[in-house]
Amino acid sequence: MKSNFDFLNRYWPALAQIGATAETYVYSDPNACIYKLGMFAERLVQEILVFEHIAEPAVDNTHANRIRILKRAGLLPHEIDNTLYVLRKTRNSAVHIGTDSVDEAKTLLSLTYNLAVWFMEIYGDWGYIAPEFVMPSETTH
């Protein structure tokens, strides 16, 4: 099955792979899906830092602080900052509490797709026109 994240392969194959893997787990292991989506967000933030020539912090080099640095630099629109926050918090819940809701995984998958599209439009191809997100069907995974 074609992944919603295939469009990232051109510039960021690792992100495309993480997104595609998350899709495969959405029904069978929503906890793993949520964890992978958190990984996706973390990798995306690191890619922005590299692109913008911003060094990772020497102290408090956490995902939350890297997001904060990008926000203070004016690089994250409010909606993107909120998405990164939600993905970070739910990833932590998946790891530490065992969050495993299929509905939550589906919602986060859609949010992550929107994040990926924003990233492509800003850092990859300004003319990129994203297709509609297609929720993976339970029978294809």
C-alpha positions in Angstrom: 0.0 0.0 0.0 1.1 3.5 -0.8 1.9 5.6 2.3 0.6 9.1 2.9 4.3 10.0 3.7 5.8 8.8 0.4 6.2 12.3 -0.8 8.9 12.9 1.8 11.2 10.3 0.1 12.7 12.8 -2.3 14.3 14.9 0.5 13.9 13.0 3.7 13.7 9.2 3.3 14.1 8.6 7.0 11.0 10.7 7.8 9.1 8.9 5.0 10.0 5.6 6.5 9.0 6.6 10.1 5.7 7.9 8.9 5.0 4.8 6.8 5.9 2.5 9.7 3.5 4.4 12.0 0.7 3.9 9.5 1.3 0.1 9.6 0.8 0.1 13.3 -2.3 2.3 13.6 -4.7 -0.6 14.1 -2.5 -3.5 15.2 -0.4 -1.6 17.7 -1.6 2.0 18.3 0.9 2.4 21.1 3.7 1.8 18.6 2.0 4.1 16.1 1.9 6.9 18.6 5.5 6.3 19.6 6.6 6.4 15.9 4.7 9.6 15.3 6.6 11.2 18.3 9.8 10.0 16.7 8.7 11.6 13.4 8.2 14.9 15.1 11.5 14.7 16.9 13.4 14.0 13.7 11.5 16.7 11.8 12.6 19.3 14.5 16.2 18.1 14.1 16.0 18.6 10.3 14.7 22.1 10.8 17.6 22.9 13.1 20.1 21.6 10.5 18.4 23.5 7.7 18.3 26.8 9.6 21.9 26.3 10.8 20.9 26.4 14.4 23.1 24.3 16.8 21.4 21.9 19.1 21.6 23.3 22.7 24.7 22.3 24.7 22.6 22.2 27.8 19.0 20.8 28.1 19.2 19.2 24.7 15.7 17.8 24.8 13.0 17.7 22.2 10.9 20.2 24.2 13.8 22.7 24.3 14.7 22.3 20.6 11.0 23.1 19.9 11.3 26.1 22.2 14.4 27.3 20.3 12.6 27.1 17.0 9.5 28.9 18.4 11.6 31.7 19.8 13.3 32.1 16.4 9.9 32.6 14.9 10.2 29.5 12.7 7.1 27.7 14.0 3.6 28.9 13.3 1.2 28.5 16.2 -0.6 25.5 14.7 2.7 23.7 14.0 4.0 24.4 17.6 0.7 23.0 19.0 1.0 19.9 16.8 4.6 19.3 18.0 3.5 19.7 21.6 0.6 17.2 21.2 2.9 14.7 19.5 5.6 15.1 22.2 3.1 14.7 25.1 1.3 11.7 23.6 4.5 10.0 22.6 5.6 10.4 26.3 2.2 8.9 27.3 2.7 6.0 24.9 6.1 5.3 26.3 5.5 5.8 30.1 1.8 5.0 30.5 1.1 2.7 27.6 -1.4 4.9 25.8 -2.9 2.7 23.0 -6.1 4.1 21.6 -6.8 3.4 18.0 -8.9 6.6 17.7 -6.1 8.7 19.2 -3.5 7.1 16.9 -5.7 7.9 13.9 -6.1 11.5 15.0 -2.4 11.9 15.5 -1.6 10.2 12.2 -3.7 12.9 10.4 -2.0 15.7 12.4 1.4 14.3 11.6 0.5 14.2 7.9 -0.4 17.9 8.1 2.9 18.6 9.9 4.8 16.7 7.1 3.0 18.7 4.4 3.9 22.0 6.1 7.5 20.9 6.4 7.6 20.0 2.7 6.0 23.3 1.7 8.5 25.3 3.8 11.7 23.3 3.5 11.4 21.1 0.4 9.2 22.3 -2.4 7.4 25.6 -2.1 5.1 24.6 -4.9 4.1 21.2 -3.4 0.4 20.5 -3.6 -0.5 17.8 -1.1 -3.1 15.2 -1.9 -5.8 14.6 0.7 -4.8 12.4 3.6 -6.1 8.9 3.3 -6.6 7.0 6.6 -5.1 3.5 6.1 -7.8 0.9 6.1 -7.8 -1.8 8.7 -7.8 -4.5 6.1 -4.6 -3.2 4.4 -2.5 -3.6 7.5 
